[in-house]
Amino acid sequence: METKLSKLERVPLREAWEREDSNFTKWLAKEENLDLLGEAIGIDLELLEVESAVGSYRADIYARASDGRFVVIENQLEKSNHDHLGKVITYASGKDAHVAVWIVSQADEKHSQAVEWLNAHTDEDIGFFLIEMELWRIGDSDPAPKFNVVERPNDWGKVMKGYDDLSPAAQVQLDYWQAFHDRATADEAFMRVLRPQKPLAQNWTTLSIGTSICNIQLTVDTQKGRISCGYYISGDGDLYASVKAAKQDLADAVGVSPTFWEGAKDSGVRFFKEGCNIKSHPERWPEYIEWQMRAALALKRTFDGLR
């Protein structure tokens, strides 16, 4: 029996959204649609404002990434033009955003080059995305959205510009987190539930778990020769109390006793694995990384049970 196949059909964006402001922006601002965009650019997004004031202008969407960075999103259901490129830069500057996302129906080559140039000539804390938006249907189905990333920040290239200026300890930290990032992003099951931040030359990194009030934090300690995995909770005393109440479940999940900490505003818990010095034993990095990945997945499952 011959299998019947349908044909993919491209749908004009204006067929689904007549206006950018009152139709498309409102659609994109919904949580499930921001999640689709977040998956495309590798950043979990939390809506802060729609039509957010920037002086006498308004940014289409103002959002926050799970690591605390602010994000502006400019929508254009037409081919990219100079006017909207200027808006993207103006809104990013006016909102002091670390990430700017420009969504268009078609990216002109000169604007792709402009965004590429911006990413090459800004520091590692600033990033610009150029996205082509598409709609597709099969037969009589509802159209399905697709975000195609045309330009993205070259974070690793930016970091490497200053690599030789780093101290030996900072170089080791950066190399370790790059190795962790490479291993984690190659694991599809891991990436479905956790998202690592870009590698930086510091003794900690974070994994996004889909909320701005808590993330999973990983650390390396070359002085004490240990690594850790734990929750970092941003100003939520009730969540911290729930985590403390579940300390036995957490210990069972990770296989290590928890160490709780409280700051003036933030709080959290860490699970330390001793005898793990990334500086002295680089040959054991795969072992350390696997432990942190397993521990992080266990903490994510436990966190989901607390909500």
Buried (B, 14 or more C-beta within 10 A) or exposed (E): EEEEEEEEEEBEBBEBBEEBEEBBBBEBBEEEBBEBBBBBBBBBBBBBBBBBEBEEEBBBBBBBBBBEBBBBBBBBBEEBEEEBBEBBBBBBEBBEBBBBBBBBBBBBEEBBEBBBEBBEEBEBEBBBBBBBBBBEBEEEEEBEBEBEEBBBBBBBEBBEEEEEEBEEBBBBBBBBBBBBBEBBEEEEEBBEBBBBBBBBBEBBBBBBBBBBBBBBBBBBBBEEBBBBBBBBBBEBEEBBEBBBEBEEBBEEBBEBEBEBEEEEEBBBBBBBBEEBBBBEEBEEBEEBBEBBBBBBBBBBEBBEEBE
